[in-house]
Structure formats: structure tokens, C-alpha cells
Amino acid sequence: MANEPRVISLLSATTDIVCRLGMAHCLVGRSHGCDYPELARSVPVVTAPNVDPNLPSAALDAAVRDQAASGGPVYRIDAALVESLRADVIITQSQCRICAVTADDLQSACRALGGARVVSVQPTTLDDVFSDVRVIAGALGVPERGARLEAKMRAQLAAIGAIVSAAVGAAARAPPRVAHLEWLEPLMGSGYWVAELCEAAGARMIAGSRGGSAPLIPLAALESADAIIIAPCGFTIERSANELRAIGLLDDEAWRALPAVRARRVYIADGNRHFNRSACTVVQAAEIVAELAHAPRAPPTGDGDNDAAAAARDPGLVGLWGHHGNLWVRLDELDAFVSRDGAEPVRKCLRLAPSASSAAADLGAHNAAVGAEAMPAPNLPAEATPRDVVRAQLAALRAGDVRGAFALNSGANRARLRTAERFAQILKMDPYDALLPGSGWMARVADDDDGAVEGDGEQHAPAAGAAHGAKERDAVGSRVHVHVVVAREAAPGAAAGAIGGVDARGTPDAMTRTLTFELVLCAHSEPACEFWRTDAVHPAKAPCGVAPAVRTA
């Protein structure tokens, strides 16, 4: 084709789309994350991450958000190389600056783009993915190919639904509830287009919503799941296996008690090229969900007659599209899969921005040093209440004593985070940075007049005429919630002790938000903070792409 455009793609999903449009030969540059199809790896890489993607998931999450919060770029662009490639079309995204290079990053780094057309996508739903196909096809001068590819993808998704209906429709049961975990530490559910992929596969996604960002969730959010898919963003199955071993999630008693875990309905899937990539591979992601969501509901019992009867009632769709054993495996097959010949390496081989290499080394050395030190013993009286614990933790944080605050967390939480440094990384992120000295915010344990309800694990509006708040429970193994009001510090001249306002209806004003500390009460021991949850965050303080939700800390 005459006058074909020279193309730089800065998002892995758009690189896939370019190649599916038959325009792979037009690629002259790509991002460090563009790893599919294989031919795309032959063109120059024009970006590098400022944070090492091989860090453990908790450290990676904290480091990326810290980098973004500082106002610095998460990714480095080789401006000289971009300009030398003389691109006609540069494709990037404007959805989230944490996920990939944005159009603003590109404009800031490259003063002279030589008149290149910048195409920025922003997919949050399945229709957006289809729209991106059309937009990119139009920018490359092949709109008819875009229409053809979109029609093919839509037909494939419709075919999945038809097959599922024919196979399991007669059972007349409710759609299986599926939870997709987009991140492991902190634990995150799913959002964006994944809910629609589940619907196309005859399932219903929980722990997330259509078009929304991935929420931070507690393990309890997975209690209603019939099946759990572990497919973290950017993680191959091998990387997920390595991370699961490192964080000890599979040994957590609360995890083992989940119905889906007990029923052996936990699956590990490719989260690098599927689920989290808004490319043509969304079709394969829906097929993966169909295969595993409609697997036989109970594992074999060894009773031939009963197993045969169960199989007749619920034949399942495992293997129908050929993805089982390739793009997903059962949890009990994971060790065999990652030990096979030709297994993918756990670490990504890529060039880091210079600052990232030294930062990763410094973090590793610091974590090792902090981990070797003994934790200070909590200095609390035996009769300490949950509110006393939270007040002590707030006081320690306000004084800059992160180690003292970390010591007030539960043993399970300290074991999960392993070091005070990792706890400190989480504290640097919104909204927890408001608890640190010099933040310009003040925090206090909520009074009964604030309407906090403790003890039942949820926040409710007080009933008319009822007293605000409830007695803290002190039963073996019970959990209580202590609400903390965080507000802007009073301006000079304000009344002493002022900490933010409420409107005429008693609703916290725009400069106030609420955090919830959940505490576990155990026999013969003092209360200990298990995790924190954000009940309400002012939008101006919410990090890019993250809605107010549950946060494990």
C-alpha cells in the first residue's frame, strides 16, 4: 500500500491491534511492555520503566503509586529515539498514567514530534475496546479492516454465549459467580471490561464492576465466589506462582476457608496477555472464563457411580477452546505447569530507566536491614480497647514512628507485610499519607456523634432516634471496626481543636474523609489492627485509576 504510515505503539494492547489489522510491517517503535505478537519484539523499544516491574507485588504497587504521587513520570521516554524514528502515527493511552505512557508524558518528553499524529485510547468497557479497533484502523488508513476485525470479535463473543447456553442452559441454574484477582498484594478485584467478558461466558463477576477500576478488597469479598481466577495484571502464570509462594496467601487460614478454595475452584490464568489487556485477546479471555466457570462443580470423589451422575448433570466446558493447560490451570496443577520444559521465566528481561536500577537495589538492601531488626513491643495496657489501639497507632504515625505503628498491627498482618519498610511504602500512598506528619491533615478516632457503627463489619446510617455507634465487641475471634475521621488541619485563627466541618445534614464536608481500621479480637491477647479500609475519600485525593475501596495494609 502506497504511503503506508510509520507507527510507534506505546501500549501493548494497541500493538496487538495494529498487528491484527495486518499492519505489523508499519511498526517502527514500541513500548517496553509490547511483547505480543512475537514479531513486534523486533522493533526498537522507546520507553523504560522508572520502577522495576520485577519487584514483589506489594513493593511494586507502593513504588509505582509513590512515583505517580510525586508528580514524576512512571515511565521514561527516549525522546531522541522517538524523534529519529520519524513516526507518522504514535499510539498511546490516556486512561491511567500508572499503567502506561500517556499522551501528556509523550508531549512533555518529546518537544518535536515532526507533525506525527498522536492517537490516544481510553478503554474502560468492551465497547471501548471495539471503538479502539476502529479508531486505530482509521488512523492507519485501513478503516475497512477495522470494521471486519470488530465484526469478527463480536461474532466470536456471541458464539461463546451460544455454546454456553446450549451446554448448561438446561440446568436452569444461576450463572456462576466468578472473582478475578487483578493484583495479589494488596488484594484487588477486577473492573473495566472483565465483567462483560464474564457475562459473555455465561458467568457473573463479583468483587468489581463493569467499567470501574479494580477495587481493593478483603478476603471476605471472595466468600460468595463459585470460582476464583488469579490473573494479576502483567503476570504470566509462572510469575503468579512465584508471587503466591512469596506472600503466603495460600497458607492463610481465611483463604483456605473460602468456599471456592474448599471446592477446588481456584484457577491461575495468564494475566499478561489476557484479562488485563484491552486487545483482541479479550475474546480468548472470555473463552477462558467459559472453560473454568462451567467446570464440574465438585471434584471427583472416587465413587464411580456418583461421579458419573455428577458429570451427566454438569458436563462442564473444560478444554473446549483448548486453553486449559495453556492459558489457565487449576491451582492443584500449578506446580506441574511451572516445572515443565520451556516454562516462562519469572523475571521480565527489560531495560530499566537508570533511576529504577539503583532504587531497586537500595530497596532490597533496606528491606533486608529492616527485616533483621526486632519489632518494638506494643506498649498498651492489658485492658486496652480497639479504640485505644487505633489511637496509639495514630499517635505513633503522627510522631513519625512507623515501626511502633507497625508493631500494633496483628501478627498475621505483620507476617504478610514482613517488614516495617513495606508498611511504610503503603503509608506513603493516598489516602494513608494523610496520617503522616507534615501532611496537612489531622486524624482522630471518631466519636459516637460521628455515626460510626462498630462490631458488625459494615458501616450503616444510624436509625432514626437510635444512638450513634455501638458497643465494641470483645469476643474470641470477633472483628470490630473503628472509624477514623481525617480532615484538613484548621486554618490559622480557627477554634482550638477544629478538625474539619460538616454540612447542615451532618455530612462530612469536601475536606473530610473517613478511614476504617478493622481489628481482630483474640482470646488472651490485646486487640490488633488487621487491615484498614477507606469508606470515603474526597475525589481530589483519590489516586489515578483507583476508586475508594477496601485497602489491606
N, C-alpha and C positions, 0 to 999 in steps of 0.2 A: 504494500500500500504506500503510495507516494506521500511524502511529508509526514511520516509517522512521528509522533511526539517522543521526546526523550523524557523518561519518567523516573522520579525519585519517590519511593513509597516509605513513609516513616511510621507505618503501623502494620503489624503482622497480618491483620485481617484484610487490609486493603491490598497488600502484596498478593495474598491468595486470590482476591477478586480480580486483580489485574491479570494474573496468570490464567484464571478460569475464563477470562474473556479472550484468550488467545493472544495476549499482548506481552507475554513474558520477555520477548526479544526487545521490547522497548525499555525495559528497566535498565537504568544506568547507576542507580544508587538505592540503598535500603537502610533500615534501622538495624541495630544490633539484635533486635528481637525477631526479625523476619527470617524464619528458619524453614518455611514451607511455601511452595514445593522445593525440592532439593535444588533445582536449577537456580532458584533465587539466591542461593548462597554464593553463587559465582560472581556476583556484582559487588562493588565496593560498599563497605559499611561506613556511614557518615555520622553515626551517633555512638555515644558511650555512656553508661550509667554512672552517676556520681555516688551511687550506693551499690555495694557488691550484692548482686542477686543471689549469691550462694550463702549468704548469712542465714542462720536459723530463722524460722518464720517470725518469732516474736521480735527478734532484733531487727530483722528486715522491715517489718511493719513499723516499728518505732523509728528506725533511721530514715525511712522514706518520708514519714509524716513530719519528722523533725526538720528534714531538708526542705520540705514544702512550706512548713510553717515559718521558716527563717526567711522566706521570700526568694531563696536561691533556686536555680533550675535543678530539677531532679535528674535531668539528662544533659550531657554536653554535646553540642553540635559542632562538627568540624566544618566551620564556615568556609574556609579556604577550599576544602574538597568539594563542598556543595556548589560553590560558585564555579569551580573548574569543570564540573560535570555539565554545565550549560543546559540544565533541565528546562523543558517546555512546561511540564506539569509536575508539581510537587504535592503529594497527597499526605495529609496529616489529620489530626483529630482535635476537637475542642470539648470533648466530654469531661476529661479529668486530667489535670497536669501530673497526677501521681502515676497514671497508667502508661503514658507515652508522651512523646514530644508533641507540644501543642502548636497551633498557628502563631500564637504570641511568642513562644520560645523561638520559633523559626525566624520571625521578623526581628526579634531582639538580637539574635546571633548573626544573622546574615543581612548586612546593610545593602548589599547589591545582589538581587536575585535575577538580574538580567531580563526582567519582564516575564518571568515564569508565572504561570497561573497556579495559585495555591488553592487546592480543594480540601476543605476541612469537613470531616464527617462527625456525627454526634449520635451514634446509635444507642438507644435505650430499650427499644421494643423490636419485635420481629419485623414489623412493617418498616422500621428504620433500616434494618439490615437490607431488606429488599430495595428500599429507596437508595441506599448507598451503592448498590449494584448498578442501578440506573444512572445515578449521578456520575459515577466513575466511568461508566461506558460512554456517557455523553462527553465527558471531558477528554476522553481518548479518541473521540471521533468514531465510535462504533456503537451508537445507540441501539441498533437492531440486535446486536449481540447481548446487550444488557437485558432487553425485553425477553429474549429467548432464554437466557440463564435464569432470570427471575421466574418465568413460567415453569421451567424445569424444576426449580427448587420448591415452588408451591405445589406442584403435582406430586413430588416425592413426599412432602409432608402430609398431603391429603391421603396418599396411598398407605402411609403408616397407620393413620387413623382407621382406614377401612379394614386393614388387616387385623388390627387390634379388636375392632368391633366384631368381626367375623369369628375371631378366635375365642374371645372371652365374653362377648356380649350376652350370650345365652345364660351366663351365670347370674346375671342381673344383680351384681354386687356394686357397691360404691367404688369409685375409682381409687386405686391405691394411693396412699399419701406418701409422697417422696420428699426427702430433705436433701438438698445439695449443699455440701460444705465448701464454700469458696476459699476459706482460709482456716488454718488449724490453731494458730496461737497468735493473737486471740481468736477465739472461735467465731466464725462468721457464717451466716446463712447465705442465701442467694437472692438474686433480683434480675433486673433487666429483662432479657428475652428468655431466660431459662424457664420461667413459669409457663410461657406459651409453648415451649418445646415439650414440657411435661404434659400439657393439655393435648398437644398433637399426638403424644404417645399414650393417651388414654389414662393419664395419671393426674394427680393434683399436687402441686408443690406447696410445702409448708415452710416456715422459717424464712419467709421472704415474700416479695410481691412483684407483680408484673410492672416493669418499667422503673422499679425503685432500685436504690443502691443496696449492696449487700449489708444486711444488718448484723450488728454484733449480738451474739446470743449466748445464753447459758445452756448447759447440757439439758436442763429441764425442757427447753424448747423442742427437743427431739423426742419427747416421750410419746407423742401421738403419731410418729412416723412409722409407716409399714416397712419402708426401705430407706437406707441412708447411703448416699453417694458421696464418697470422698474424692473430690477432684479440685484441689486448690488451684488458683489462678497461676499459670505459668509452670505448674508442676507436672512432670511426667509421672507415670505410675511408680517408677523407681525412686524418684525424689520424694514422693508421698510416703513410700515405705520407710525410707530413711528418716523422714521427719517424725513419723508416728513412733518409731523406736526412740528417737531423741527426747520427745516431750512426754512419753509415758502415758499417753491418752488411753491406750488400750488396756492398761493396768488399773485405771481409775475405777473404783467401785461403782460410782454413779454412772459411768459409761457402761459398765458390764450389766447394770440393772436395766438399761433401756430395752423396751420390748423388741425393737428391731435387732439389737445385738443378740439378745437371748434367742431370737428366732433365726439367727444366722442370715439376716437380710442386710448385711453391710457389704458394700461394693467399692472397689477402688477403680477410678476411671482416669483417662488421660485428661488432665485439666489444662494442658498446654495448648494443644491444637483444637480442642473441643470444649464445649460448655462456655468457656470464658472468652472465646474469640468470635467476634461478630463477622464471621466469614461464611463461605459456602458450606463449611463443615458443621454448621448448625443442624443440617439435615442428619448427618451421622450422629450428632449428639442426641437428637430425638429418637433415632433408632436404638441407641444405647439404652436410653431410658425405657423404651418399649421392651427391650430384651430382659432387662433386670427387674423392672417394676412388675412385670407379668410372669416372673419366675414362679415355680411352685411355692405355695405359701409356707409349707413346712418341710424341713429337711427329711430325708429318708429315715425311717425308724428301724429298719431291719425286718419289719413284719411285711412279708411279700404281699399278702392279700390286702392289707390296709394301704400299703404304698401304691399298689396298682389301682385301688379305688380312688385314692387321692389324685393320682396322675390323670385318671379318666375325668375327674371333676375339674381339674385345674392343670391342663397340659403345659401351660407356660409357653413363652416365646424365646426362651434362651437359645442363642445361636442362630436364630432365623436370618439375621442380616450379616452374620459372620464376624461380629465384633467381640463376642465372648472369647477371652484368651488372647485378644489382640489389643483392643482399646479399653477393655474392662475385665476385671477378675473379681471373684468372691474374696472376702477377707481371708478365708482359710486356704486360698490358693496363692496368696500374695508372696509368701516366701519362695515357693517354687518358681513363680513368674520372674522374680527379680534375680534368681540364681541361674537362670537359663543362659545358654550360649548366646552372645550377641545382645545382652541386656544394655539398655541405655546408661551412660554414665550419670551419676547423681549430680555432679557439678556441671554447670554450664561453662563452656570454654569461650570466653569473650574478652575483649579488651576493655578495661575499666578506665574511666577518667582518672588522671593522676591522683586527685584528692581521695578517690574512693579506695585505692590500694592501700594508702597509708592509714586511712581511717579504719579499715577492716583489721589491719594488723594491730592498731592501737586498742581497738575494742576487744579483740581476743586476749591481748595481754592484760588489759584492765579487768576483764571478767575473771580471768584466772586468778588474779591477785585478790579481787574482792571475794571470790568463792572460797579462798583459803582462809579467810578471816572468820572468827567466831561471831555469831549474831549476839547482840546485847540481849539480856534477859528482859522481858517486859516488866516494867515497874508499876504493877497495878495491885490494889488490894484484893483479897480473896472474894469480897462481896461486890466486885466491880460489875456494873450493869452494861448492856450493849452500848448505851449512850456514853458511858464512861470511856469505853474502849475507843469509840469514834472521836470523842473529844480529845483523848490522849493522842490519837493518830493525827488529828488536825493540828494540834499544838506542835507535834514533832515536825510535821511538814512545814508549818509556818516558821519554825526555827531553823529550817534547812537540814534537819536531822532525818535524812532519808532512811538510813539504816535503822534508826529507832522506830520509824513508822513501819518499815518492812517487818520488823520483829513482831509487830502487833497483828500481822496477817495470820491466818490459820496455817497449821503445819502443812496441809495439803497444798495451799496456795503458795507457800514458800518453796515447797518441793517442785511445784510446777514452774515457777519463775527461776528457781535455782540460785539467783544472786540478787543482791540489792541493786546492782547496776542495771539489771534488766527491769526491775521495778522502777528505777529512776527514769529509764527510757520511756516507759509508759506515762509517767508523770509529766513528761515534757510535752505530751500531746494534748490537744484540746479534747475534752474540757478540763482535764485534770491539772493542766498547767495553772489554772486559777487557784489551786491550793498551795502554790509555792510562794515564797517570799518575793516581793517586788513585782507581783503580777498585776497589781492594781485592783485585785478582788479580795473580798473578805468572806470567810466561811464560818458558819456556826451550826450546831445541831438544832434542828427545827423544834420549836415549842409546840405544845398541843394546839395552840391557836393557829398554827400554820396548816392544820388539817392533815398531818401525817398519820397514817394508819399503819401500825406495826404488827407483825406476827403472822400475817396470812400470805405473805409473798407478793401482794399486789398493792397498788395504790388506788383508793376509791374516794369519791366525793362523799363527805360526811352526810348522813341522812338528816333531814330537817329535824331540828330540836335535839339532835344527838350531840354528845360531847365529841369534840375533835380529838382524835387519837384513840389509842387502845393500850391496855397494859402490855408491857413487854413479857414475852413468854420465857420461861426458864425450865423447859422440859428437855429430857435427853434427846439429842439429835434434832431438836427443833431449829427453825431458822427465823430470824426476825429481821425486819428492815428498819434502819434508822435513816431518816431523811435529813439531808444537809442543805441548807439554803446558802447559795453562793451569789453575792451581789457586788456591784461596783462599790469601791470604798467611797465614803461620803466626801463631798467636796469641802474644801476649807470653809469653816463657818457654819457647817451643818451641826445639828444637835448631836451631843455626845452619844456614841454607840449606834448612830444611824448606819444602816447596812443595806439600803435599797428600799424601794417603795412598793406599794400595791395600789391597784386602781380601786374605784368605788365598789366593785364587785368582790374585792378581796383577792383578785388575781395578780400574781407577781408581775411587775412591770417589765418592759423590754430589756432592762439591765439586770434582771434576776433570773437564775435558773436553779434547778434542784438536782442534786445527786442523791443516789440511794446507796448506802453501804449495807450489804447483806452480811449478817453474822451467823455463824453456826454455834449453837449452844450444845456442849457435850458434858456428860457426867464427869465430875471430879476435875474440871478444868475451867478456866476463865473463858468468856466469850472471845472469839477471834474472827477478824474480818475474812470472809471467804471471797467475795467479789463485790465490785461496785457497779452500779447501774445508773445510767443517765436517764432520768424520767423526762426532763425538759431542758432543751438547750436553745438559747436565742440563736436564730439563723445566722446572724452576723459572726458568731463564734464557731459555727459548725465547720469542720474541715471539708475540703472539696470532695464531693462524691460520697460523703458519709452522712447518713441521716441519723438523728438522735436515736439511740437504741441501747441495747444491753452491751456492757463492756466488761470483760473479765480482766481483773487487774490483781 
